[in-house]
Amino acid sequence: MKPLKFLFLILIVFSVTSCNKNQEDATGVGDAIIISKKSGADVVYGYSLYAYTFSSFQSVKAEWVNNSVADVVYTLKSNQGYKTNFYYETPSAEFTTTRPKASSFRFSAVFENGATDEFLDEVSEKVLTLPVIDKTEYNSTDQELGVYWTSVVDANSYAINIFDGSNLVYSSPELANTVKYFPVNSASGWTSGIAPVIGKTYKIRLLALLYEPNGDAYNIQAVSMVEKDIIWGK
């Protein structure tokens, strides 16, 4: 499973903001996110773990606090080459139908300057139901694909990704929880140098996001997702 691409927008903001911070400030922030998706007829669950810093990570590990399974340590890696953001995602084969329980994760970071830091993130057992794509409809006049969906209870926002095979080629802005329709046009949101091709099959991923109480872009509780194959232009 690819890193949650909606977070790429957060990384840009984080990188720009970090230019105004002390680069030697060796402190970090961790975020554990419950992921829900469909596997066959089942809804399955896993975790995404993220660590952020205004400095530069050398390495980051995470573990459950008071976990009943001993010595479970997750090794995070650089997210798209950013030293300010490391991540771990549960492999698809390790997703389970068992809903996660409330947990605390301890992150242990080593920074490029040799400093170390530990930081915690608590995640409740709350998850989001899967979003439902009601329909997709191509408008040939405007050259845009309309995506319609049903609101997800408790979702704070939505985002749309489009993949060409395993490659992310389109990312929408984060969409308010009142939005139930979004037009994907051929002019913006696409990866640099890429434009949609008429007659080509793409995979749409609709994401619903739930923030932690009083949370923000670095404190996400849960994400649920659904995917649909579409043919651009039809």
N, C-alpha and C positions, 0 to 999 in steps of 0.2 A: 504494500500500500504506500502510495506517495505521501510525502509530507502534506499536511493540510494547507492547500495553496491559498486559502483566504488569508492566512496569517502572513503571506508575503507582503501584503499592503502594510501590515503592522511593522514588519521588519524595516521597510523603507522609512516610515515615520521614526522608528527607534534609531536608525542609523543617522538620520538627519539631526535628531535631537541630541544624539551623543556627541556631535561636533561641538556642542556648547557645554559639555560636561567635562569633568576631570578624567582624562583617560587612564589615570593611575588609580581611580576609585575602584578597588577590587572587591566589589559587592555584586550580588546577583539576586534575581527573582525567579522563582519556579512556578510552573503552572501545570497541574495534572488535569486532563480533560477526558471525560468518558465519551467514547465514540459508539454510536449505534448505527447499524446498517443491516441490509438484507443479505442473507446467504441461503439460496434456495427458497424454501417456504418459511425459514426461521429468521427471527431478529437476533442478531448476535452483537456482543459487546467487547470492547477492548479499551486500552488507554493510549492517549498521546501525551507525552511528557515534554515540556519545553522549559528551557532556562535562558534568561536574558541578562545582559550586563551592559554597562556603559564602557567597560574596559574590553579586554579580549580574553576569551577562554582558551586554555590549553586542553583541558579535559573536564568532563562533567559526568558524574554517576548519580543514580537515584535509587532509593530503596524504600520499601514500606516501613513505617514506624510501627513497632509492635505487631509485625506480620506473623501469622501463625506458621508460615512456611519460611524456614530459616535460609539465610544466605541468598535471597533473591535480590540481585543487584542488576540494575539496568544501565547500560553504557550509552550515553547520548553522543551524537555526532553533529558536526557542523551542518547547519541548514543552508543549503545552496551556497556554501563557501563563506557564509557570514561567521566571523569569530565572535560576534556579539550575541549569537543565537544558536543554541544546540537543541537537538530534539531526539526523541525515541518514539517509535510507533509500534504497537503490537502487530506482529506479522499476521497476515490474513488467516493462515492456518491455525493460529493460536486464539482467534476470537472464539467466544463461548456463548452459549445461550443463558448462562448464569448471569444475572444482573449484578454489577459490582456493588459492594457495600461501602459505606462511608469509610474513608481512609485518610491517612496522613502520609505524605511523601517527604523524605529528607533528601535534599540535593547537596552533593559535595562537589565543589568546583576547585580546580587548580587554574590559576590565571597565567598568562604568558610572562608576567613579571615575577612569577614564583609564589605569589601570595595565594592563600586559600580562603575559602568561605563556605559556610553551610547555611542553607535556608530551607524553610518548610512551606508546604502548601497542603491545605486540607480540601478534600473533595467530598461532598455529600453523596448519598445514594441516588439523588434525583437525576433522571434521564429524560430526554425528549422522545416523543413518539416520532416515527419516521414521517417525513413529509411525503405528500402525494402530488405528483405532476398530473394535473387534470388533462392538459393537452398542450401540444406545441403546434404552432401555425405559422407558416412562412408567408410573408407579404412580399411579392415579387416587385411591386412598385417601389417600396421603401428599402428593399433588399435587407430585410430584418426578420428574425425568428422570434415570434412571440411565445413566451413560456408562461403558462398559467398553472397555479397550484392552490391547494387548500391550506388555509392557515393552520399552523401547528400550535396547540395550546402551550402557553408559557414561553414560546420562542421570543427572544429579544430582537432578532434580526435574521436575515437570510443572505445567501450569496450563491452565485451560479459560476461553475467552472465548466469548460468544455475541453475534452481530450481528443487528440488524434492518436489512436492507439494508447500508449502509456504516457504520451507527451502532453503536458498542459499547454494549450494554445490560446485559451481565453479565460479571463477573470473579470467578473463584474465588480462594481463597488459593493460595499456592504449595504444591504437594503433594509429599510425600516420594517418592523413587524406588522405594519398595516398594509404592506405591499403584497399583492397576490398575482401580479402580472409584471413581467419585465421584457422589453424588446431588446434582443441581442442583435445589434446591427453589424454590418460588415466593415465599419470604419474605425471603431474604437474598442479597446479592451483586449485586442488580440496581441499575441507575442510579436515583438518587433520582427518585421520581415515576413510575417505570416498573414494571409488573408483567406477567408473561407472559400472553398471550391465547390461550385455547383455540382451536385450529384455525388459528392463524397460523404461517406458515413462518419459521423462523429458521436462521441458519448457525452451527454449532458449530465452533470452532477449538480443536484440542488442540495444545499446545506442549510440546516436550521441551527441557530446558535442560541445557547442559554448562558448568560453571565452568572458568576457567583453573586450572592447578595452584595449590593454596593460595589459590584465588580466593574471592570473596564476591559480594554482589549488585552490586558495581560492576566486577566482573571476570568477565564471561561470555565464554566462548570461542565457543560455537555454540548456535544454536536451530534445531530442525526443527519443522515444523508440517504438519497435515493438517486438512482442512475437510469438513464433512458437513451437508447440509440436513436439518432435522427439522421436523415439524409438532407444535407443542406440544399435548399431550393425546393423542397417538397413539403 
